[in-house]
Amino acid sequence: HLLSGIIGSPNNLAVRDTLNEECIPQLGNLTGLPAWGDDVEDYPWTTGGLVPYDVETRVYMESLQSQGVTKVALIYVNTEFGKSYADTAKAEAAEFGLEIVADETIDPTDPNPPAGQVTTIAAAAPEAIIAVPLGAGCISFLNVLAEKKAQTPGWEPLTYVTNTCASSLILGIAGANADGLYTSNALIDVTDPKNAEDPDVKAYVDYMNSIGKGDLVTTASAGWTVAEVVVAIIKQAMESPEGLTRASIINAARNFEYESSLARPGVKSKTSGLDDAFPAESLQVLQYDADTKTFTEIGELITKFESS
């Protein structure tokens, strides 16, 4: 009667038609593909779970504008995931006073580091790079970029990477090559010592340790949050006049407000029918410190892209 937390755009797209034909709620997709909010009339039984990728892109461009950057390069995996970021950046760069001076793609089936693409980017000398690699590609991109910067004296572009890479578990492997990069998150950093005594963080970390998954607390926090939101939706549906049904579940998912235990202060999961189909559209820009493996908040939480 309900599926939730399916990881990845291709996996969710593969089952979306069937689930909507059979009126089965598909909640909290663990992907920020804009389609989860843009296609509500055609796919009323499907909802997103992450901040949409186009909003994340706008948050980075807003941050770049605030830092006086004018020339930016794009490098992204050539999939629906990567193109969501790139399409937004190319369509809206001028609104943020940005000029895209290089546009490079990464073949998702190519296991080699993107050395050629980074060389082309370096030749264009952008002041900043918006990078959308995926998985192990996050590490290989950062390694190649570090090598190219070492070979190009005076070139130190600001580097923004998608928050799918923004885990101390992933970035820790890149070591010093990840130092100083920018990213974003709607959730607090559960591994930062300053959050260790937060009761919600402690409850989550203690649970993960109890099942032998303490090494995955950073990457699993998104799944924990989606599950928490889905439980809140089910509880709301149970209180409806018709009780718990597929229809009451999706109606609750389309009209609710909830503050997740691991959300950053000010971030709320909120939907309002067709007017606001995404649960959250606020992000905090962060900068990574490779020595401490923690993130520093840059500026205030960016909420201006919330639908309502």
Disulfide bonds with the S-S distance in Angstrom:
Cys138-Cys165 1.88
